């Protein structure tokens, strides 16, 4: 007996998941089922006609009946012998009324061709979804949701390049982005199936998790919408020597490998995922959904470990890196960063970022302020150059330092700094940051000595001193 949330089914937990199982149940797909429940409830469409052509143990169907609102009809199918009787027994055992359920024991393709105007179809096979795509695409209604799972990860990630080309009409290579690339290749393949029927299949939630890819599409009708999708089928160019990447309409560029064609559009509907995060009832999936919610919808990402090894860089704290790169985490990698910055900008910033003390981080990264009179350089009178504690850029000469009585090191002139308007703390001030790395230094005031009349009020913790 297996219990999954409030549902119980009379199935033995398998030692190894395979298509030869008498009753197919995959314990690693609990999250997959959780998220599908959350998505359907977040969409909130009433009177849903739902089809599950590959029901397996029936656990997804049972959970939908128990946990999803507004299901009007549920069409459940599996080709295994005795499926109909076993599923009906499960309905009774879980005290679920069967008035809205129709049970079938047919080949999945035959089952799908018989169904019309379906609001939700869940294609969750063992392996590739390819055999089921044409019939599923034809059966989904306008505004309906088509959910696709692919577990043939070796084919999609480029482990076997010829298989990728045969099954998914694209090229992939193994690198640290292979799971995102595989997901985008899968999306394009499904979209091409829809386009031939003038159905534009737009991703509303897409991800890779554990051993599988998962995409939810909303089906929209129209030739123009299909043409717009085709414009977002492009190539991904990757330079293995420099790790530089970009998208392109063309598959040729010097020193770059081409990948694709693939989908370069968004992987999610932001409003839907926001709603899912608020409505989600499964705590074990909350963090995963929040990462997807916050993830920038850009193609590709930077893996900090890979870049650190390639360019001999210190890998800084993730939170600090995200701030500097104006990026987000990605669910594709624990050490991956999604950002719109170029390779040159990323490498440059990582070169400048070094391990900061908690006090330095508080000032430089978090834009904090040290207590007045506490700075180690406040009373320093030696000749030399004051440098950025984060990147080492020369900022202030000792010749410009003066005692302002403010409690912080003060300078009447500077170089290699940028000025920004600061509206924090209920006032308007001028923030001083390092021009090279963007680190916070302090503030600028117009009450300094002549000839500049400026007072750069700077935190000691943001500075290092190099004696002449």
Secondary structure, 3 states (H helix, E strand, C coil): CEEECCEEECCCCCCCCCCCCCCCCCHHHHHHHHHHHHHHHHHCCCCEEEEECCCCCCHHHHHHHHHCCCEEEEEEECCCCCHHHHHHHHHHHCCCCCCCEEEECCCHHHHHHHCCCEEEEEEECCCCCHHHHHHHHHHEEEEEEEEEEECCHHHHCCCCHHHHHHHHCCECCCCCCHHHHHHHHHHHHHHHHHHCCCEEEEEEEEEEECCEEEEEEEEEECHHHHHHHHCCEEEEEECCCCCCEEEECCCCCCCCEEEEEEECCCCECHHHHHHHHHHCCCHHHHHHHHHHHHCCCCCCCEEHHHHHHHHCCCCCCHHHHHHHHCCEEECCEEEEEECCCCHHHHHHHHHHCCCCCHHHHHHHCCCCCCCCCCCCCCCCCCCEEEEECCCCCEEEEHHHEECCCCCCEEECCCCCEEEEEECHHHCCEEEEEECCCCCEEEEEECCCCCCCCCEEEECHHHEEEEEC
